[in-house]
Amino acid sequence: MEFIYGLIGETFLYFFIPKSKLEKNVDKLKQKDWFVTLEKDYRYNYIIWNNRKIKRYLIKSSNLENLIENEQVQKKFTELIKQEHLKFITSKNIKDS
């Protein structure tokens, strides 16, 4: 059931959220050293561009402003990306078993 909800969510994101908004917001964040370091890491780059939760977070203007201005929010976001990466590799390892 979770797979079906995920598939529906991904389809919705693909067709109804303009990728240009995500790209635009990521480009703004690339002006910050902490984000450049995060995005250059291939593990986290994949999560930034492909994780549904992260994409939804990044397209919201209010979240973007907070990420740019607030160091506490930056740390929480970084932790969120790391958690999502761990979920991804854990689920992938389970599926591969």
C-alpha positions in Angstrom: 0.0 0.0 0.0 2.8 2.4 0.9 4.3 1.7 -2.6 1.1 2.7 -4.3 0.9 6.0 -2.3 4.5 6.7 -3.1 3.9 6.1 -6.8 0.9 8.4 -6.8 2.8 11.0 -5.0 5.8 10.8 -7.4 3.4 11.0 -10.4 1.7 14.1 -8.9 5.1 15.7 -8.2 6.3 15.0 -11.8 3.3 16.4 -13.6 2.1 19.2 -11.3 5.1 20.7 -9.7 7.3 22.6 -12.2 10.8 21.3 -12.0 12.0 24.8 -12.8 10.8 25.9 -9.4 12.9 23.2 -7.7 15.9 24.0 -9.9 15.5 27.7 -9.2 15.4 27.2 -5.5 18.3 24.8 -5.5 20.3 27.4 -7.6 19.6 30.0 -4.8 20.8 27.6 -2.2 24.0 26.9 -4.2 25.1 30.4 -3.2 25.6 29.0 0.4 28.7 27.0 1.2 26.9 24.6 3.5 24.5 23.6 0.7 27.2 23.3 -1.9 29.1 20.9 0.3 25.9 18.9 0.8 24.9 18.8 -2.8 28.4 17.9 -4.0 28.2 14.6 -2.1 26.7 12.2 -4.5 24.7 10.4 -1.8 22.9 13.6 -0.8 22.7 15.0 -4.3 20.6 12.0 -5.2 18.3 12.6 -2.2 18.0 16.3 -3.0 16.8 15.7 -6.5 14.9 12.5 -6.1 13.3 12.3 -2.7 9.7 13.3 -2.6 9.8 14.8 0.9 12.9 16.9 0.2 11.5 18.1 -3.1 8.3 19.2 -1.5 10.3 21.0 1.2 12.5 22.8 -1.3 9.8 24.1 -3.5 8.1 26.1 -0.7 9.3 29.7 -0.7 9.0 30.1 3.1 11.2 27.0 3.6 13.8 28.4 1.2 13.9 31.8 3.0 14.4 30.0 6.3 17.2 27.8 4.8 19.0 30.8 3.5 18.7 32.9 6.7 18.6 30.5 9.7 21.6 28.4 10.7 19.4 26.2 12.9 17.0 25.4 10.0 20.1 24.6 7.9 21.3 22.1 10.4 17.8 20.5 10.7 17.5 20.3 6.9 21.0 18.7 6.7 19.9 16.1 9.2 16.7 15.5 7.3 18.6 14.8 4.1 20.9 12.4 6.0 17.9 10.6 7.5 16.3 10.3 4.2 19.5 8.9 2.7 19.6 6.3 5.5 16.0 5.3 4.8 16.8 5.0 1.1 19.9 2.8 1.5 18.2 0.7 4.2 15.1 0.1 2.0 17.3 -0.6 -1.0 19.3 -3.2 1.0 16.1 -4.9 2.2 14.8 -5.1 -1.3 18.1 -6.5 -2.6 18.1 -9.3 0.0 
